[in-house]
Amino acid sequence: MSNLADISKLNIESIVEPGALFKMHVKGHSMLPLLGFGDDEIVLRRTYTEDEIMGRIAMFRADDGHIIVHRVIDVSNGIVTLRGDGNLLQCERCKREEIIGVVESVVRSSGESVSCTTRSWRRKERIWLGTPRVVRRYALAILRRLSNMKRKKRR
């Protein structure tokens, strides 16, 4: 995947054709524990409007211009509802045509590439999302602290 450009500061919607792959660096903790612990990069596929996205980790641009990568939890009447795996309550909504792409794989800081379409990945998603919120709340607090400590060490 080294031939993919990091285009996080560019207008992805206008320069990446549907079906093409591109990569971005993960920032923030909203997708912990599956994304964002360490120095992850995500490889995304630019989607077509008719692509199935339910349950996938998808990217869209918020009204303020920020790019958000969260899991699709509902698609109804052309409106997509998304929530970060590390967010217990907050949701975002956008129009289906505003979805830029879906995550195909994660490149860990070790260089290991992990596909997001395998049974193993799907099992990890189900386990995390099926964990009671009270347990996830405390696990996320610990993971955020560990992640912040890792980032401070790299500076």
C-alpha positions in Angstrom: 0.0 0.0 0.0 3.0 2.3 -0.1 1.9 3.7 -3.4 -1.1 5.3 -1.8 -0.8 9.0 -1.1 -1.7 10.5 2.3 -4.3 13.0 1.3 -5.7 14.0 4.6 -5.3 17.7 3.9 -6.7 17.6 0.4 -10.2 17.7 -1.0 -10.6 13.9 -1.2 -14.1 14.2 -2.7 -12.8 15.9 -5.8 -9.5 14.1 -6.4 -10.2 10.5 -5.6 -12.4 8.6 -8.1 -15.0 6.1 -6.8 -13.5 2.7 -6.3 -10.0 4.0 -5.8 -8.0 3.5 -2.6 -6.4 6.2 -0.5 -4.9 6.3 3.0 -5.0 8.6 6.0 -3.5 8.8 9.4 -5.9 8.1 12.4 -6.2 10.9 14.9 -8.2 10.9 18.1 -9.7 8.2 20.3 -13.3 8.0 18.9 -12.7 4.6 17.3 -10.8 2.9 20.1 -10.0 0.1 20.5 -10.0 -1.1 16.9 -8.5 2.1 15.4 -6.3 4.8 16.8 -4.2 3.1 19.4 -0.7 4.0 18.4 0.2 5.3 15.0 -2.5 3.6 12.7 -3.1 4.5 9.1 -6.3 3.5 7.4 -6.7 2.5 3.8 -10.1 3.5 2.5 -12.0 2.8 -0.7 -13.9 5.7 -2.2 -17.5 4.5 -2.4 -20.3 4.7 -5.0 -23.6 6.0 -3.6 -25.2 2.5 -4.2 -22.5 0.6 -2.2 -23.7 -1.2 1.0 -22.2 0.6 4.0 -24.2 -0.6 6.9 -21.9 -1.7 9.8 -18.8 -0.5 8.0 -16.4 2.2 9.2 -17.0 5.1 6.9 -15.6 8.6 6.3 -17.5 11.8 5.7 -16.8 15.5 6.0 -18.7 17.3 8.8 -20.3 20.7 8.2 -17.3 22.4 9.8 -14.9 20.8 7.3 -13.4 18.2 9.6 -13.1 14.6 8.3 -14.8 12.1 10.6 -14.3 8.3 10.4 -17.0 6.4 12.4 -19.1 3.2 12.1 -22.4 3.3 10.2 -25.1 2.3 12.6 -28.1 3.1 10.5 -29.1 4.0 6.9 -32.7 5.2 6.5 -34.2 7.3 3.7 -30.9 8.5 2.4 -29.7 9.6 5.9 -26.7 7.8 7.5 -26.2 7.7 11.2 -22.6 7.1 12.5 -21.0 6.6 15.9 -17.4 6.1 16.9 -16.7 2.7 18.6 -15.2 4.7 21.4 -18.2 7.0 21.7 -20.9 5.6 23.9 -23.6 8.2 23.2 -22.8 10.8 20.5 -23.9 10.2 16.9 -23.5 12.1 13.7 -25.7 12.2 10.7 -25.1 12.9 7.0 -26.6 12.3 3.7 -25.7 9.0 2.0 -24.0 10.9 -0.9 -21.7 12.6 1.6 -20.0 9.4 2.6 -16.6 9.6 1.0 -15.3 6.1 1.6 -15.1 3.0 3.8 -12.2 1.5 5.6 -10.7 -1.5 3.9 -7.7 -2.1 6.0 -5.6 -0.7 8.9 -1.8 -0.4 8.7 -0.4 -0.6 12.3 2.7 1.3 13.4 4.6 -2.0 13.1 3.8 -2.0 9.4 1.3 -4.9 9.7 -1.7 -4.5 7.4 -5.0 -5.8 8.8 -8.0 -6.3 6.6 -11.3 -5.0 7.9 -13.3 -7.5 5.9 -12.0 -10.7 7.4 -13.9 -13.0 9.9 -11.3 -12.2 12.5 -11.8 -8.4 12.2 -15.6 -8.8 12.2 -15.4 -11.0 15.3 -13.4 -8.3 17.2 -16.0 -5.7 16.1 -18.9 -7.9 17.4 -17.1 -8.6 20.7 -16.4 -4.9 21.4 -19.8 -3.6 20.3 -21.5 -6.4 22.2 -19.7 -5.6 25.5 -21.9 -3.8 28.0 -21.5 0.0 27.9 -20.4 0.2 31.6 -17.5 -2.1 30.8 -16.6 -0.3 27.6 -16.6 3.0 29.5 -13.9 1.9 31.9 -11.9 0.1 29.2 -12.0 3.2 27.0 -10.7 5.4 29.9 -7.7 3.0 30.3 -7.1 2.8 26.6 -7.2 6.6 26.2 -4.6 7.0 28.9 -2.3 4.4 27.4 -2.7 5.9 24.0 -1.8 9.4 25.3 1.2 8.0 27.1 2.4 6.4 23.9 2.0 9.7 21.9 3.9 11.6 24.6 6.8 9.1 24.5 7.2 9.6 20.7 7.6 13.4 21.0 
